[in-house]
Amino acid sequence: MKKEITKAKKSKLILQVYHNYVQYHKNLKSFSDRKEITAWKTELNSKSAYLKDGKLILSKSDYNTDLLNCDLIILNDFNSESEIKALKQVQYFNLVGKVKFEIFQLKKVDNQIELHLLYDYYEIGEPKRENFKLCNLEMNTSIEIKINGKLDHSLSSGQERTYKEHCYIFHLIGETDEFELVREPFKGSIKQIPKPSKKVDLMRKLY
């Protein structure tokens, strides 16, 4: 497993985000019927980058020059392998102005990173939620966000109503200016999904 070390001129914040998406139909409307499929695992076999001994270890295929110029690196991991989609497992952002991430907006105010809801009907469905500040992201403090919704399809599509339940855990795990780039095969790591220190529950009763 060949590797190389690179350093940036300034440290980058590392934000770990765990995703837990469930999509279902009316046969699973009862929470007791879908309890098992919505539960968080205790750990997962991650193929995303990981922080070790103050250094971010990542696959060389996830590297690009944005890493050297960004302020924030987001590591995405999924509660189920079936959830892995177009979302990249490693993303780079500059915290200048407002940053869109999934159904959220990240905003740097003074020395704080604020997390705001950025409602999107096509991502989560109805009922609509007003956009507002959810919390500040604090170092080594994990925060769970839960939200659900329903999508009604047109009669011509022949599809039944779809329900969505999205859960996220945001965990600001550190910062670093040192990166270890590993050539394939990148083995990743075992990550323990943290028990959230705080919870923001945006779940609604869906009829």
C-alpha positions, 0 to 999 in steps of 0.5 A: 500500500503506497502512500505519500504525505502532503501538507497545506499552508493552513489547517482545515476543519474536519467534519464527520457526517453520518447519514441514515436514509430510509424510504418507505411506503404506507405498509411501513407507516407504523414506526414499530414496523420500520424500527429495525431498518431506521436504527443506527449501527454502532460501527461501520466499515468506512471507505471514507477518509479518517483522522488518525494521530492528527493526520487525515488519511485518505484515498489518493482518488479522493484528492484534488487541489481543492484540499489545499485551498479549502477551509472545511473537509466533510467526511460522509459515511452511511448507515447502510451501503445501499444509501451510498449514492452520488454524494462524494465521501470526501468533500471540500468547502470554503467557508466564505458566505453560505455553503449548501450541504444536502438540506443544510446550509453551513455558515461561518460567523466569527469563530463559529460554524452555524448549521441551518436548515435549507428545506428542499421539497424534492429532497424531503417532501412535505410538510414544508419547514421554515429555514432556521438556524439549528445549532452551532457545530462545536468541536468533539460534540456530536449532534443528531438531526432528524427530519421526515416527509412525504412525496405524492407522485402524479396520477399518471406515474402510477406510483404510490406515495413515498415517505422519507426519514432522514437522520444525520449525525454531525461531528466536528472531530478536529483539524489538520494541515497534514494529509496521507494519500494512499493509493488503491486499494484503500482499506478505510477504517472501522468508525464508531458511530457516536451517541449524539450529545444533542438532538434536533427533532424535526419529525412530523406526523405524516398522514 
